Amino acid sequence: MQGMTATITFLGGADTVTGSKYLIEHKGQRLLVDCGLFQGYKQLRLRNWSPLPVVPSQIDAVILTHAHLDHSGYLPLLVKEGFRGRVHATSGTCDLAAILLPDSGHIQEEDAFFANRHGFSKHAPALPLYTKQEAINSLKQLHAEHLGIKCKAALQISYTQHHRLLIELLQLLLSRVSFTRNTRRQYVVYRRFFIIFFNTFK
């Protein structure tokens, strides 16, 4: 049954409510559910500068549950670092991301400019996490999916009328799922975990 298991790794949204990123790996495919920025305290924001434990170019697809920056704001950096797959989201999420992500890039640039002007950064010069133009470039990879219509990502997904995403791992009906956190501790749960987990995105 080794080939029938999927691994889920928390790359964010664990031990904090921000920086939501969940990497699902199954049969050599990698799907990233959400691509959020860490926000809030400095020690959280510094995590945005740490490289992901997976090479962005090796991620097959991204699903955005919604457009809040703690769920979508890392996307420009993911694209900047080599991600070339599709980003699946509802049309509403795509519309909001087209506003929020360039604005986030603009704020990043303004913060870097302010730090350089007043000389309080440890880096010389201080650089933005990503620029407004890099955020605009990342929007090209957004693909709007209609509610109730199934589409193909790294794994099959569907959008429900309640604007939440449900991962359909039909091939795992009788199998168990390997579940990991940043601590690399392993947890084994049954398939119904996916219903509980993804129903949190209402």
C-alpha positions as CSV (number, residue, x, y, z in Angstrom):
1,M,0.0,0.0,0.0
2,Q,3.0,2.3,-0.1
3,G,2.0,3.8,-3.4
4,M,-1.5,4.5,-2.1
5,T,-0.5,7.0,0.6
6,A,-0.3,10.8,0.4
7,T,1.9,13.0,2.5
8,I,0.7,16.3,3.8
9,T,3.3,18.8,5.2
10,F,2.5,22.0,7.0
11,L,4.7,24.7,5.6
12,G,2.8,27.4,7.5
13,G,-0.5,27.7,9.4
14,A,1.0,25.5,12.1
15,D,1.8,26.9,15.6
16,T,0.3,30.2,14.2
17,V,-2.7,31.2,12.2
18,T,-0.8,32.9,9.4
19,G,1.4,31.8,6.5
20,S,-1.0,29.1,5.3
21,K,0.7,26.6,3.1
22,Y,0.0,22.8,2.9
23,L,2.0,20.6,0.6
24,I,0.3,17.4,-0.5
25,E,2.5,14.8,-2.2
26,H,1.0,11.7,-3.9
27,K,2.5,9.4,-6.6
28,G,5.3,11.9,-7.4
29,Q,3.0,14.9,-7.7
30,R,3.0,17.9,-5.5
31,L,0.0,20.2,-4.8
32,L,0.3,23.3,-2.6
33,V,-2.9,24.3,-0.9
34,D,-2.7,28.0,-0.2
35,C,0.4,30.1,-0.6
36,G,0.3,32.6,2.3
37,L,2.6,35.2,3.8
38,F,3.5,35.1,7.4
39,Q,2.2,38.3,9.0
40,G,2.2,39.9,12.4
41,Y,5.2,39.8,14.8
42,K,8.7,40.2,13.3
43,Q,9.7,36.6,14.2
44,L,6.8,35.4,12.1
45,R,7.5,37.8,9.2
46,L,11.1,36.7,9.1
47,R,9.9,33.2,8.1
48,N,8.9,34.7,4.7
49,W,12.6,35.0,3.9
50,S,13.4,31.3,4.7
51,P,13.5,29.0,1.6
52,L,10.7,26.4,1.4
53,P,11.7,22.8,2.0
54,V,10.5,22.0,-1.6
55,V,11.9,23.6,-4.8
56,P,9.2,25.8,-6.2
57,S,9.8,24.5,-9.7
58,Q,8.9,21.0,-8.5
59,I,5.4,22.0,-7.4
60,D,2.9,20.9,-10.0
61,A,0.0,23.2,-9.0
62,V,-1.4,25.5,-6.4
63,I,-4.9,25.9,-5.0
64,L,-6.0,29.1,-3.3
65,T,-8.9,28.7,-0.9
66,H,-9.3,32.5,-0.8
67,A,-7.4,35.8,-1.5
68,H,-6.4,37.0,2.0
69,L,-2.6,37.6,2.0
70,D,-2.0,35.0,4.7
71,H,-3.3,32.5,2.1
72,S,-2.1,34.0,-1.2
73,G,0.5,36.6,-0.5
74,Y,3.6,34.3,-0.9
75,L,2.5,33.5,-4.5
76,P,4.6,36.2,-6.2
77,L,7.7,35.0,-4.4
78,L,6.9,31.4,-5.3
79,V,6.7,32.4,-9.0
80,K,9.8,34.5,-8.7
81,E,11.7,31.5,-7.4
82,G,10.7,29.2,-10.3
83,F,7.1,27.9,-9.9
84,R,5.6,27.6,-13.4
85,G,2.3,25.6,-12.8
86,R,-1.3,26.7,-12.6
87,V,-2.8,28.5,-9.6
88,H,-6.5,27.3,-9.3
89,A,-9.0,29.5,-7.5
90,T,-12.6,30.7,-7.8
91,S,-13.2,33.7,-10.1
92,G,-13.8,35.9,-7.0
93,T,-10.5,34.9,-5.5
94,C,-8.7,35.7,-8.7
95,D,-10.4,39.1,-8.9
96,L,-9.3,40.0,-5.3
97,A,-5.8,38.6,-5.8
98,A,-5.4,40.9,-8.8
99,I,-5.9,43.8,-6.4
100,L,-4.2,42.5,-3.2
101,L,-1.0,41.0,-4.6
102,P,0.2,44.1,-6.5
103,D,-0.7,46.2,-3.5
104,S,1.3,43.9,-1.3
105,G,4.3,44.2,-3.7
106,H,4.0,48.0,-3.5
107,I,4.0,47.9,0.3
108,Q,7.1,45.7,0.2
109,E,8.9,48.2,-1.9
110,E,7.7,51.1,0.3
111,D,8.9,49.4,3.4
112,A,12.3,48.7,1.8
113,F,12.6,52.3,0.7
114,F,11.8,53.6,4.2
115,A,14.3,51.2,5.8
116,N,17.0,52.4,3.4
117,R,16.2,56.0,3.9
118,H,16.3,55.8,7.7
119,G,19.1,53.3,7.9
120,F,17.5,50.9,10.4
121,S,17.9,47.7,8.4
122,K,20.7,45.2,9.0
123,H,20.9,44.8,5.3
124,A,22.5,47.2,2.9
125,P,20.5,47.8,0.9
126,A,17.2,46.5,2.3
127,L,15.3,44.7,-0.4
128,P,11.5,44.0,-0.8
129,L,10.4,40.4,-0.5
130,Y,9.0,40.9,-4.0
131,T,8.1,44.0,-6.1
132,K,4.8,45.2,-7.5
133,Q,5.8,44.1,-11.0
134,E,6.7,40.6,-9.8
135,A,3.3,40.4,-8.2
136,I,1.6,41.5,-11.4
137,N,3.7,38.8,-13.3
138,S,2.5,36.1,-10.9
139,L,-1.2,36.9,-11.8
140,K,-0.7,35.3,-15.2
141,Q,-0.7,31.9,-13.6
142,L,-4.1,32.3,-11.9
143,H,-6.9,30.2,-13.5
144,A,-10.5,30.8,-12.4
145,E,-12.5,27.7,-11.8
146,H,-16.3,27.7,-11.7
147,L,-18.1,26.5,-8.6
148,G,-19.3,22.9,-9.0
149,I,-17.0,22.2,-11.9
150,K,-14.2,19.6,-11.6
151,C,-10.7,20.5,-12.9
152,K,-7.4,18.8,-13.1
153,A,-4.6,19.9,-10.9
154,A,-1.9,17.7,-9.4
155,L,-4.8,16.0,-7.7
156,Q,-8.5,16.2,-8.7
157,I,-10.3,19.1,-7.1
158,S,-13.8,20.5,-7.1
159,Y,-15.4,23.7,-5.8
160,T,-18.6,23.5,-3.8
161,Q,-21.4,26.1,-3.5
162,H,-20.0,27.1,-0.1
163,H,-16.8,28.4,-1.6
164,R,-14.6,25.9,0.1
165,L,-12.3,23.4,-1.6
166,L,-12.5,19.7,-1.1
167,I,-9.6,17.5,-2.1
168,E,-11.0,14.4,-3.8
169,L,-8.5,11.6,-3.2
170,L,-10.7,8.8,-4.5
171,Q,-7.8,6.5,-4.9
172,L,-7.3,6.7,-1.1
173,L,-10.8,5.4,-0.1
174,L,-9.5,2.4,1.6
175,S,-6.0,3.6,2.5
176,R,-4.5,5.6,5.2
177,V,-2.8,9.0,4.9
178,S,0.6,10.0,6.2
179,F,0.4,13.4,7.8
180,T,3.4,15.6,8.8
181,R,4.1,18.9,10.4
182,N,7.2,21.2,10.3
183,T,8.6,19.2,13.2
184,R,8.7,16.2,10.8
185,R,6.7,14.1,13.3
186,Q,4.5,11.6,11.5
187,Y,0.8,11.3,12.1
188,V,-1.5,8.7,10.5
189,V,-5.2,9.5,10.0
190,Y,-8.0,8.1,8.0
191,R,-9.5,9.6,4.8
192,R,-12.3,11.4,6.6
193,F,-9.6,13.8,7.9
194,F,-9.8,15.6,4.6
195,I,-13.4,16.5,5.2
196,I,-12.6,17.9,8.7
197,F,-9.5,19.7,7.5
198,F,-10.8,21.4,4.4
199,N,-14.2,22.3,5.9
200,T,-12.3,24.8,8.1
201,F,-12.1,27.0,5.0
202,K,-15.7,28.3,5.0
